[in-house]
Amino acid sequence: MIDLPNTDHTLATKQGTVEQEKMNLHKVLFVPDLSCNIISIARVSKDLNCTVTCFDNFFVLQGRTLRMLIGVSEQRDKVYYYK
């Protein structure tokens, strides 16, 4: 069960891999009620060998060794969006 920011609940029905230009994410959850996928920050950190630094309105993904920027998210309506 997944708790949504508006206090509703929903279920993930599938799990898979998302392949993007800079990264491959494994065990990404697909939730039919949402227009996006849900990822685990712990899984992203492990799969990409990166650090995740959280701020009030965004988070930053950086490589662990060279600290190269991998990506930045933004927060909207209590949810962090990463593109």
C-alpha positions in Angstrom: 0.0 0.0 0.0 1.2 3.5 -0.9 0.2 6.6 1.1 -0.4 9.6 -1.2 0.2 13.2 -0.2 -3.6 13.9 -0.2 -4.0 11.1 2.5 -5.5 8.6 -0.1 -4.0 5.2 -0.5 -3.2 3.2 -3.6 -1.4 0.1 -4.8 1.6 -0.5 -7.1 0.7 -3.2 -9.6 4.0 -3.7 -11.4 7.7 -3.4 -10.9 10.3 -2.8 -13.6 13.3 -1.0 -14.9 13.4 2.5 -16.2 16.2 3.3 -18.6 17.2 6.9 -19.2 20.2 8.6 -20.8 22.3 8.9 -17.7 20.8 6.1 -15.5 19.1 2.8 -15.3 16.8 2.4 -12.3 15.7 -1.0 -11.1 12.6 -2.1 -9.1 10.7 1.1 -10.1 7.0 0.8 -9.0 4.2 1.4 -11.4 1.0 2.8 -9.9 -1.9 3.0 -12.3 -3.6 5.8 -10.3 -0.6 8.1 -10.8 0.8 9.8 -13.9 4.4 9.0 -12.7 6.5 6.1 -11.4 7.6 5.8 -7.8 11.3 5.2 -6.9 13.1 4.5 -3.6 15.8 7.0 -2.7 17.7 4.1 -1.1 17.5 2.1 -4.4 18.6 5.1 -6.5 21.5 5.7 -4.2 22.6 2.1 -4.5 21.9 1.6 -8.2 23.7 4.8 -9.2 26.4 4.7 -6.6 25.5 8.3 -5.6 24.7 10.5 -2.7 21.3 12.1 -2.3 21.2 15.5 -0.6 17.7 16.7 0.4 16.7 20.3 0.8 13.3 21.9 1.6 12.1 22.1 -2.0 14.4 19.8 -4.0 17.1 17.1 -3.8 20.4 16.6 -5.6 21.9 13.4 -6.9 25.7 13.4 -7.1 28.3 10.7 -7.9 30.1 9.4 -4.8 33.6 9.6 -6.1 33.9 12.7 -8.3 30.8 14.4 -6.9 29.5 14.9 -10.5 26.0 16.1 -10.7 23.6 13.4 -11.9 20.3 15.3 -11.5 18.1 17.6 -9.5 14.5 17.2 -8.5 11.8 19.7 -7.6 9.0 19.6 -5.0 5.4 20.2 -6.0 2.4 19.5 -3.8 4.5 17.6 -1.2 6.0 15.3 -3.8 9.5 15.4 -5.3 9.6 15.1 -9.1 12.7 14.0 -10.9 13.0 14.2 -14.6 
